[in-house]
Amino acid sequence: MRSVEEQQARVSAAAVAPRPVRVAIAEAQGLMCAEEVIAERPMPAFDQAAIDGYAVRSVDVFGAEAIGDSSEAAERDAAAVTLPVLGTIEAGARTPTRLQPKLATRIQTGAPMPTLADAVLPLRWTDGGSSRVRVLRGVRPGDYVRRIGDDVQPGDLAVRAGTVVGAAQVGLLAAVGRDRVLVHPRPRLSVLAVGGELVDVTRTPGNGQVYDVDSYALAAAGRDAGAEVNRVGIVSGEPRKLREVVEGQLNRAEVVVIAGGVGGAAADEVRAALSDLGEIEVARIAMHPGSVQGFGQLGPEGVPTFLLPTNPVSALVVFEVMIRPLIRLSLGKREPMRRMVRARTLGPISSMPARKGYLRGQLMRDEQTDEYLVQVLGATGGTSSHLLATLAEANCLVVVPEEVEQIATGEIVDVAFLAQRG
């Protein structure tokens, strides 16, 4: 029986990131930048007002004397200053203006500063006059002015390669005039389900038939991991048809997942149908649930292909432990695994001997001690591994080492966060 870590290493070695593509910055969010974005122009590109107020020469409002001095005399001196107001400069104004000495101009946030003005007098430090303004407090040179290149200078690195593009990066790309950016695209994942007993959720199951749960659940898990998912759905187990469908997916995907392809005669038939596309090894892995699973690389490009159990919970756990990290690596993530925390158990836990357990649980936090607490859901030890309802209630997986069979209440365990719900 192979260890979980050995199987993970085999799978991870097959990770191949799709070639970088250039996309519109509006489509880049959540993807990893694949280039060093260098600013070609300063930001801001001109001296501009950082606040609504009056563009002034600081020397005309006694800025040096009034700033930082709370004495009544300084306030009276500043309050005695009044300046004529000539017009308003609005944001977006394109006509250059010049401020004459002993004058002020109303100015909006983001508007270009007039020549000779070296500060913006905030509205709250004035009486708000429209033809003449009384100054209640002075300013220093440069106050409330954003100078050319304050944020970014030409030649500065705006977005670094390897950075995940978020809202701030999209904004910065727009600010430096980039409408497209090179990114690592989402790996394409194809999900198939095989089994004569399966019907789609749009139909009513007959005697001996069940809904196709796996392809829907695994497709959702793939999207959560960051993949671009094609849910193929139910595929005929007839060898020629199965091979034809899988070969088509190998030409369009970086990862292929076939649910229901391991266990008993079904596994042999699936592997035989795909044998001329490459070899898939079905092995027992020292984990539960989902110990029996298949993995290989098919087609000329060696596309990672997985055979997963029919049981939806087992399939999802195998996806979480083996396939999700592969997708994250293909996205260029440096940390492909879920965040792990240490938590204190609220009840006893049983785990299968000689297998690493991934048990569904609810993680919570003690309001008084801030300590993580975890409660395993359902029976443990593998007796309820088929219960999908408990997986839907889980927000974590309790990871039990393979050499441990019993964990007492109050002991500390490793817990992997699942995606947050709601």
Kinemage of the C-alpha trace (Angstrom):
@kinemage 1
@onewidth
@group {chain A} dominant
@subgroup {mainchain}
@vectorlist {calphas} color= white
{ca met a 1} P 0.000 0.000 0.000
{ca arg a 2} L 1.451 3.367 -1.043
{ca ser a 3} L 1.533 6.301 1.369
{ca val a 4} L -0.454 9.471 0.743
{ca glu a 5} L 2.741 11.487 0.468
{ca glu a 6} L 4.210 9.147 -2.149
{ca gln a 7} L 1.057 9.347 -4.265
{ca gln a 8} L 0.924 13.130 -3.901
{ca ala a 9} L 4.521 13.351 -5.110
{ca arg a 10} L 3.697 11.237 -8.181
{ca val a 11} L 0.690 13.401 -8.981
{ca ser a 12} L 2.453 16.715 -8.371
{ca ala a 13} L 5.300 15.717 -10.687
{ca ala a 14} L 2.755 15.663 -13.532
{ca ala a 15} L 1.655 19.287 -12.985
{ca val a 16} L 2.089 21.389 -16.109
{ca ala a 17} L 0.950 25.004 -16.137
{ca pro a 18} L -0.864 26.087 -19.305
{ca arg a 19} L 1.051 28.547 -21.467
{ca pro a 20} L 0.577 32.156 -20.369
{ca val a 21} L -2.016 34.124 -22.309
{ca arg a 22} L -2.667 37.844 -22.666
{ca val a 23} L -6.101 38.872 -21.427
{ca ala a 24} L -8.019 42.064 -20.776
{ca ile a 25} L -7.316 43.338 -17.270
{ca ala a 26} L -11.010 42.941 -16.415
{ca glu a 27} L -10.592 39.182 -17.004
{ca ala a 28} L -7.308 38.838 -15.116
{ca gln a 29} L -8.694 38.924 -11.579
{ca gly a 30} L -7.770 35.836 -9.568
{ca leu a 31} L -5.088 34.748 -12.044
{ca met a 32} L -1.336 34.928 -11.560
{ca cys a 33} L 0.572 37.590 -13.441
{ca ala a 34} L 3.123 36.068 -15.833
{ca glu a 35} L 5.126 39.195 -16.650
{ca glu a 36} L 6.885 42.089 -14.975
{ca val a 37} L 4.677 45.103 -15.671
{ca ile a 38} L 6.863 48.214 -15.920
{ca ala a 39} L 5.312 51.666 -15.750
{ca glu a 40} L 5.997 53.723 -18.846
{ca arg a 41} L 4.655 57.011 -17.505
{ca pro a 42} L 4.437 58.682 -14.119
{ca met a 43} L 1.374 58.398 -11.913
{ca pro a 44} L -0.079 60.893 -11.419
{ca ala a 45} L 0.949 62.384 -14.744
{ca phe a 46} L 0.587 65.966 -13.488
{ca asp a 47} L 0.511 67.856 -10.215
{ca gln a 48} L -3.052 67.537 -8.933
{ca ala a 49} L -5.194 68.496 -5.981
{ca ala a 50} L -5.543 65.772 -3.369
{ca ile a 51} L -8.596 67.398 -1.773
{ca asp a 52} L -11.371 69.886 -2.582
{ca gly a 53} L -10.323 73.397 -1.641
{ca tyr a 54} L -8.438 76.406 -2.975
{ca ala a 55} L -5.211 76.368 -4.956
{ca val a 56} L -2.919 78.929 -3.317
{ca arg a 57} L 0.654 80.028 -2.887
{ca ser a 58} L 1.495 78.973 0.645
{ca val a 59} L 3.391 82.199 1.248
{ca asp a 60} L 0.157 84.145 0.669
{ca val a 61} L -1.662 82.407 3.548
{ca phe a 62} L 1.084 82.530 6.150
{ca gly a 63} L 1.295 78.736 6.110
{ca ala a 64} L 4.574 78.467 7.979
{ca glu a 65} L 3.324 80.546 10.950
{ca ala a 66} L -0.119 78.982 11.400
{ca ile a 67} L 0.635 75.259 10.891
{ca gly a 68} L 1.005 73.357 14.122
{ca asp a 69} L 0.486 76.437 16.309
{ca ser a 70} L -2.680 76.244 18.358
{ca ser a 71} L -2.272 79.574 20.127
{ca glu a 72} L -5.082 82.084 19.836
{ca ala a 73} L -2.710 84.658 18.345
{ca ala a 74} L -1.760 82.367 15.467
{ca glu a 75} L -5.415 81.606 14.788
{ca arg a 76} L -6.232 85.344 14.713
{ca asp a 77} L -3.325 86.064 12.361
{ca ala a 78} L -4.402 83.326 9.944
{ca ala a 79} L -8.052 84.317 10.189
{ca ala a 80} L -7.174 87.876 9.162
{ca val a 81} L -6.057 86.735 5.680
{ca thr a 82} L -8.548 87.012 2.820
{ca leu a 83} L -7.877 86.364 -0.859
{ca pro a 84} L -9.864 87.060 -4.012
{ca val a 85} L -11.121 83.860 -5.688
{ca leu a 86} L -10.826 83.649 -9.464
{ca gly a 87} L -12.850 80.809 -10.967
{ca thr a 88} L -12.829 77.059 -10.419
{ca ile a 89} L -10.581 74.323 -11.802
{ca glu a 90} L -12.580 71.115 -12.241
{ca ala a 91} L -11.268 67.553 -12.425
{ca gly a 92} L -10.510 66.795 -16.037
{ca ala a 93} L -9.712 70.412 -16.953
{ca arg a 94} L -7.263 70.506 -19.855
{ca thr a 95} L -6.551 74.222 -20.257
{ca pro a 96} L -3.387 75.280 -18.379
{ca thr a 97} L -3.915 78.078 -15.842
{ca arg a 98} L -1.603 80.358 -13.909
{ca leu a 99} L -2.198 81.602 -10.384
{ca gln a 100} L -1.193 85.191 -9.741
{ca pro a 101} L 0.213 86.243 -6.334
{ca lys a 102} L -2.299 87.079 -3.573
{ca leu a 103} L -5.089 85.166 -5.377
{ca ala a 104} L -6.832 81.811 -4.880
{ca thr a 105} L -8.672 79.464 -7.216
{ca arg a 106} L -11.326 76.935 -6.229
{ca ile a 107} L -10.126 73.463 -7.182
{ca gln a 108} L -11.640 69.966 -7.158
{ca thr a 109} L -9.972 66.747 -6.088
{ca gly a 110} L -7.893 65.384 -8.980
{ca ala a 111} L -7.858 68.666 -10.909
{ca pro a 112} L -4.524 69.932 -12.304
{ca met a 113} L -2.769 72.507 -10.162
{ca pro a 114} L -2.323 75.947 -11.708
{ca thr a 115} L 1.211 77.182 -12.331
{ca leu a 116} L 2.800 78.920 -9.285
{ca ala a 117} L 0.301 77.351 -6.831
{ca asp a 118} L 2.177 75.100 -4.398
{ca ala a 119} L -0.566 73.972 -1.988
{ca val a 120} L -4.272 73.302 -1.636
{ca leu a 121} L -6.111 75.028 1.184
{ca pro a 122} L -8.817 72.629 2.450
{ca leu a 123} L -12.378 73.925 2.466
{ca arg a 124} L -12.665 73.245 6.202
{ca trp a 125} L -9.875 75.753 6.876
{ca thr a 126} L -11.826 78.545 5.164
{ca asp a 127} L -15.204 80.215 5.204
{ca gly a 128} L -15.990 78.645 1.808
{ca gly a 129} L -16.305 81.996 0.048
{ca ser a 130} L -16.901 82.082 -3.713
{ca ser a 131} L -15.635 85.577 -4.583
{ca arg a 132} L -13.359 86.115 -1.607
{ca val a 133} L -12.152 83.465 0.801
{ca arg a 134} L -11.194 84.006 4.421
{ca val a 135} L -8.333 81.799 5.543
{ca leu a 136} L -8.749 80.234 8.980
{ca arg a 137} L -5.518 78.284 8.912
{ca gly a 138} L -2.467 78.296 6.681
{ca val a 139} L -0.724 75.587 4.676
{ca arg a 140} L 2.867 74.679 3.882
{ca pro a 141} L 4.319 74.163 0.394
{ca gly a 142} L 3.164 70.822 -1.019
{ca asp a 143} L 0.243 70.359 1.379
{ca tyr a 144} L -2.654 68.410 -0.182
{ca val a 145} L -0.933 68.208 -3.560
{ca arg a 146} L -0.142 64.966 -5.357
{ca arg a 147} L 3.039 65.591 -7.316
{ca ile a 148} L 3.936 64.076 -10.678
{ca gly a 149} L 5.102 60.486 -10.096
{ca asp a 150} L 4.249 60.429 -6.373
{ca asp a 151} L 2.716 56.951 -6.808
{ca val a 152} L 4.716 55.518 -9.708
{ca gln a 153} L 7.718 56.725 -11.671
{ca pro a 154} L 8.544 55.644 -15.245
{ca gly a 155} L 10.545 52.422 -15.012
{ca asp a 156} L 9.004 51.395 -11.678
{ca leu a 157} L 7.758 47.811 -11.313
{ca ala a 158} L 3.968 48.148 -11.137
{ca val a 159} L 2.963 44.463 -10.880
{ca arg a 160} L 5.449 41.693 -10.255
{ca ala a 161} L 5.371 38.335 -12.053
{ca gly a 162} L 3.933 35.712 -9.717
{ca thr a 163} L 1.496 38.148 -8.097
{ca val a 164} L -2.141 37.073 -7.982
{ca val a 165} L -4.123 39.797 -9.729
{ca gly a 166} L -6.649 41.251 -7.311
{ca ala a 167} L -8.690 44.443 -7.257
{ca ala a 168} L -5.657 46.587 -6.347
{ca gln a 169} L -3.560 45.102 -9.160
{ca val a 170} L -6.348 45.624 -11.698
{ca gly a 171} L -6.560 49.243 -10.583
{ca leu a 172} L -2.797 49.702 -10.814
{ca leu a 173} L -2.687 48.171 -14.288
{ca ala a 174} L -5.376 50.587 -15.387
{ca ala a 175} L -3.539 53.468 -13.723
{ca val a 176} L -0.359 52.801 -15.716
{ca gly a 177} L -2.323 52.518 -18.952
{ca arg a 178} L -2.318 48.740 -19.436
{ca asp a 179} L -5.508 47.295 -20.927
{ca arg a 180} L -4.131 43.737 -21.244
{ca val a 181} L -1.744 41.653 -19.174
{ca leu a 182} L 0.011 38.299 -19.502
{ca val a 183} L -1.320 35.757 -16.980
{ca his a 184} L -1.215 32.078 -16.203
{ca pro a 185} L -4.679 30.872 -17.321
{ca arg a 186} L -6.848 28.527 -15.332
{ca pro a 187} L -6.035 24.879 -16.092
{ca arg a 188} L -8.866 23.166 -17.962
{ca leu a 189} L -10.482 20.263 -16.121
{ca ser a 190} L -12.811 17.727 -17.743
{ca val a 191} L -15.066 15.648 -15.479
{ca leu a 192} L -16.717 12.410 -16.663
{ca ala a 193} L -18.831 9.822 -14.875
{ca val a 194} L -19.165 6.166 -15.907
{ca gly a 195} L -21.626 3.589 -14.661
{ca gly a 196} L -24.659 1.855 -16.097
{ca glu a 197} L -26.677 2.751 -13.019
{ca leu a 198} L -26.318 6.524 -13.491
{ca val a 199} L -28.970 8.949 -14.744
{ca asp a 200} L -28.750 12.724 -14.950
{ca val a 201} L -30.595 14.848 -12.411
{ca thr a 202} L -32.990 15.973 -15.165
{ca arg a 203} L -34.435 12.447 -15.350
{ca thr a 204} L -36.304 10.262 -12.886
{ca pro a 205} L -34.259 7.220 -11.774
{ca gly a 206} L -35.728 3.835 -12.573
{ca asn a 207} L -35.348 0.652 -10.595
{ca gly a 208} L -31.657 0.196 -9.727
{ca gln a 209} L -30.680 3.626 -11.023
{ca val a 210} L -29.173 6.563 -9.114
{ca tyr a 211} L -28.507 10.187 -9.902
{ca asp a 212} L -25.120 11.210 -11.252
{ca val a 213} L -23.820 13.018 -8.179
{ca asp a 214} L -20.108 12.709 -8.875
{ca ser a 215} L -19.752 14.772 -12.031
{ca tyr a 216} L -21.664 17.692 -10.517
{ca ala a 217} L -19.815 17.580 -7.189
{ca leu a 218} L -16.366 17.152 -8.746
{ca ala a 219} L -16.995 19.905 -11.284
{ca ala a 220} L -17.889 22.249 -8.414
{ca ala a 221} L -14.744 21.184 -6.534
{ca gly a 222} L -12.712 21.933 -9.652
{ca arg a 223} L -14.126 25.446 -9.941
{ca asp a 224} L -13.438 26.010 -6.258
{ca ala a 225} L -9.818 24.979 -6.847
{ca gly a 226} L -9.519 27.539 -9.643
{ca ala a 227} L -9.899 25.390 -12.759
{ca glu a 228} L -11.917 26.090 -15.883
{ca val a 229} L -14.291 23.126 -15.784
{ca asn a 230} L -16.034 21.153 -18.517
{ca arg a 231} L -18.545 18.781 -16.938
{ca val a 232} L -18.959 16.133 -19.611
{ca gly a 233} L -21.386 14.203 -17.428
{ca ile a 234} L -22.350 10.554 -17.917
{ca val a 235} L -20.355 8.664 -20.537
{ca ser a 236} L -21.179 5.236 -21.922
{ca gly a 237} L -18.973 2.441 -20.631
{ca glu a 238} L -18.886 0.887 -24.099
{ca pro a 239} L -15.113 0.733 -24.819
{ca arg a 240} L -15.080 2.436 -28.214
{ca lys a 241} L -17.382 5.241 -27.086
{ca leu a 242} L -15.523 5.774 -23.827
{ca arg a 243} L -12.174 5.913 -25.584
{ca glu a 244} L -13.513 8.386 -28.136
{ca val a 245} L -14.860 10.748 -25.480
{ca val a 246} L -11.745 10.587 -23.302
{ca glu a 247} L -9.444 11.156 -26.274
{ca gly a 248} L -11.448 14.239 -27.170
{ca gln a 249} L -11.059 15.602 -23.648
{ca leu a 250} L -7.310 14.938 -23.659
{ca asn a 251} L -7.047 17.370 -26.555
{ca arg a 252} L -8.796 20.170 -24.651
{ca ala a 253} L -7.892 19.710 -20.994
{ca glu a 254} L -4.894 19.800 -18.679
{ca val a 255} L -6.558 17.409 -16.202
{ca val a 256} L -9.169 14.662 -16.773
{ca val a 257} L -11.198 13.076 -13.976
{ca ile a 258} L -13.288 9.924 -14.496
{ca ala a 259} L -15.599 9.090 -11.600
{ca gly a 260} L -16.708 5.487 -11.162
{ca gly a 261} L -13.637 4.057 -12.845
{ca val a 262} L -12.127 2.095 -9.961
{ca gly a 263} L -13.204 -0.995 -8.135
{ca gly a 264} L -13.985 -4.467 -9.477
{ca ala a 265} L -14.642 -5.260 -13.113
{ca ala a 266} L -15.491 -1.645 -13.952
{ca ala a 267} L -11.902 -0.564 -13.375
{ca asp a 268} L -10.537 -3.283 -15.638
{ca glu a 269} L -12.967 -2.338 -18.404
{ca val a 270} L -12.130 1.366 -18.184
{ca arg a 271} L -8.389 0.752 -18.203
{ca ala a 272} L -8.710 -1.672 -21.111
{ca ala a 273} L -10.711 0.876 -23.121
{ca leu a 274} L -8.044 3.526 -22.532
{ca ser a 275} L -4.981 1.279 -22.764
{ca asp a 276} L -3.763 2.555 -26.136
{ca leu a 277} L -3.871 6.162 -24.839
{ca gly a 278} L -1.431 5.411 -22.022
{ca glu a 279} L -1.235 3.528 -18.740
{ca ile a 280} L -3.382 4.219 -15.710
{ca glu a 281} L -2.285 2.555 -12.493
{ca val a 282} L -4.990 1.636 -10.008
{ca ala a 283} L -3.436 1.409 -6.559
{ca arg a 284} L -4.350 1.261 -2.901
{ca ile a 285} L -3.316 4.394 -1.056
{ca ala a 286} L -2.982 4.424 2.725
{ca met a 287} L -5.856 6.864 3.279
{ca his a 288} L -9.549 6.760 4.050
{ca pro a 289} L -11.972 7.336 2.582
{ca gly a 290} L -10.922 6.798 -1.033
{ca ser a 291} L -8.076 4.323 -0.649
{ca val a 292} L -8.579 2.790 -4.113
{ca gln a 293} L -7.817 5.284 -6.881
{ca gly a 294} L -6.273 5.397 -10.326
{ca phe a 295} L -3.765 7.792 -11.859
{ca gly a 296} L -1.831 7.999 -15.092
{ca gln a 297} L -0.825 10.311 -17.920
{ca leu a 298} L -2.658 9.787 -21.198
{ca gly a 299} L -2.302 11.037 -24.736
{ca pro a 300} L 0.684 12.547 -26.559
{ca glu a 301} L 0.869 15.397 -24.012
{ca gly a 302} L 0.754 13.097 -20.992
{ca val a 303} L -2.410 14.657 -19.539
{ca pro a 304} L -2.882 13.740 -15.841
{ca thr a 305} L -5.921 11.450 -15.701
{ca phe a 306} L -7.624 10.187 -12.551
{ca leu a 307} L -9.992 7.304 -11.866
{ca leu a 308} L -12.038 7.994 -8.742
{ca pro a 309} L -14.391 5.887 -6.648
{ca thr a 310} L -18.127 5.876 -7.326
{ca asn a 311} L -18.866 6.938 -3.745
{ca pro a 312} L -19.286 10.748 -3.845
{ca val a 313} L -17.657 11.373 -0.461
{ca ser a 314} L -14.660 9.196 -1.314
{ca ala a 315} L -14.390 10.881 -4.720
{ca leu a 316} L -14.474 14.351 -3.181
{ca val a 317} L -11.880 13.480 -0.546
{ca val a 318} L -9.533 12.047 -3.190
{ca phe a 319} L -10.086 15.205 -5.228
{ca glu a 320} L -9.246 17.340 -2.192
{ca val a 321} L -6.090 15.413 -1.307
{ca met a 322} L -4.702 14.622 -4.778
{ca ile a 323} L -6.287 16.687 -7.550
{ca arg a 324} L -6.838 20.069 -5.939
{ca pro a 325} L -3.100 20.511 -5.173
{ca leu a 326} L -2.313 19.593 -8.797
{ca ile a 327} L -4.677 22.306 -10.045
{ca arg a 328} L -3.200 24.845 -7.634
{ca leu a 329} L 0.314 23.993 -8.822
{ca ser a 330} L -0.824 24.405 -12.430
{ca leu a 331} L -2.108 27.854 -11.496
{ca gly a 332} L 1.384 28.697 -10.287
{ca lys a 333} L 0.490 28.742 -6.593
{ca arg a 334} L 3.495 28.407 -4.293
{ca glu a 335} L 1.379 26.863 -1.517
{ca pro a 336} L -0.985 24.372 -3.198
{ca met a 337} L -2.248 22.771 -0.001
{ca arg a 338} L -5.085 23.961 2.216
{ca arg a 339} L -4.251 26.037 5.261
{ca met a 340} L -3.722 23.796 8.297
{ca val a 341} L -4.440 24.712 11.920
{ca arg a 342} L -4.196 22.883 15.209
{ca ala a 343} L -7.491 22.315 17.029
{ca arg a 344} L -8.686 20.656 20.218
{ca thr a 345} L -11.178 17.821 19.756
{ca leu a 346} L -14.651 18.064 21.310
{ca gly a 347} L -15.183 14.323 21.214
{ca pro a 348} L -13.322 11.030 20.720
{ca ile a 349} L -12.171 10.079 17.222
{ca ser a 350} L -11.603 6.636 15.731
{ca ser a 351} L -9.600 6.152 12.561
{ca met a 352} L -8.889 3.118 10.380
{ca pro a 353} L -5.614 1.378 11.192
{ca ala a 354} L -2.621 1.922 8.888
{ca arg a 355} L -4.437 4.600 6.876
{ca lys a 356} L -4.271 8.384 7.034
{ca gly a 357} L -7.750 9.629 7.890
{ca tyr a 358} L -9.484 12.627 6.354
{ca leu a 359} L -12.548 12.970 8.548
{ca arg a 360} L -15.292 15.539 8.063
{ca gly a 361} L -15.597 18.051 10.858
{ca gln a 362} L -16.873 21.410 12.007
{ca leu a 363} L -14.209 23.860 13.077
{ca met a 364} L -15.059 26.619 15.518
{ca arg a 365} L -13.264 29.029 17.820
{ca asp a 366} L -13.575 29.504 21.564
{ca glu a 367} L -14.641 33.124 22.145
{ca gln a 368} L -12.815 33.343 25.466
{ca thr a 369} L -9.518 31.577 24.691
{ca asp a 370} L -9.453 32.109 20.885
{ca glu a 371} L -8.517 28.412 20.626
{ca tyr a 372} L -9.644 26.324 17.650
{ca leu a 373} L -12.089 23.521 18.506
{ca val a 374} L -13.228 20.744 16.184
{ca gln a 375} L -16.104 18.276 16.199
{ca val a 376} L -16.005 15.268 13.885
{ca leu a 377} L -19.316 14.777 12.069
{ca gly a 378} L -21.053 11.388 12.009
{ca ala a 379} L -19.491 8.105 13.013
{ca thr a 380} L -15.729 7.751 12.609
{ca gly a 381} L -13.493 4.924 11.602
{ca gly a 382} L -14.905 4.727 8.086
{ca thr a 383} L -18.378 3.487 9.039
{ca ser a 384} L -20.139 6.503 7.493
{ca ser a 385} L -17.807 7.435 4.670
{ca his a 386} L -20.704 7.331 2.212
{ca leu a 387} L -22.812 10.005 3.928
{ca leu a 388} L -22.710 13.020 1.634
{ca ala a 389} L -24.903 15.073 3.986
{ca thr a 390} L -22.182 15.223 6.627
{ca leu a 391} L -19.663 16.424 4.038
{ca ala a 392} L -22.047 19.239 3.129
{ca glu a 393} L -22.089 20.292 6.792
{ca ala a 394} L -18.312 20.122 7.152
{ca asn a 395} L -16.053 23.156 7.001
{ca cys a 396} L -12.846 21.207 7.561
{ca leu a 397} L -11.152 17.840 7.332
{ca val a 398} L -9.554 16.409 10.439
{ca val a 399} L -6.278 14.801 9.379
{ca val a 400} L -5.395 11.724 11.447
{ca pro a 401} L -1.913 10.162 10.996
{ca glu a 402} L -1.933 6.602 9.700
{ca glu a 403} L -0.303 5.243 12.868
{ca val a 404} L -3.094 6.674 15.059
{ca glu a 405} L -6.346 4.749 15.606
{ca gln a 406} L -7.853 6.519 18.615
{ca ile a 407} L -7.862 10.175 19.650
{ca ala a 408} L -9.325 11.137 22.996
{ca thr a 409} L -11.513 14.145 23.722
{ca gly a 410} L -9.402 17.234 24.321
{ca glu a 411} L -6.385 16.149 22.292
{ca ile a 412} L -4.851 18.392 19.615
{ca val a 413} L -5.242 17.418 15.943
{ca asp a 414} L -4.348 18.834 12.531
{ca val a 415} L -7.267 20.360 10.634
{ca ala a 416} L -7.437 21.474 7.005
{ca phe a 417} L -9.781 24.372 6.232
{ca leu a 418} L -12.270 23.768 3.427
{ca ala a 419} L -13.759 26.598 1.386
{ca gln a 420} L -15.830 28.925 3.514
{ca arg a 421} L -19.563 28.689 2.918
{ca gly a 422} L -21.962 31.607 2.652
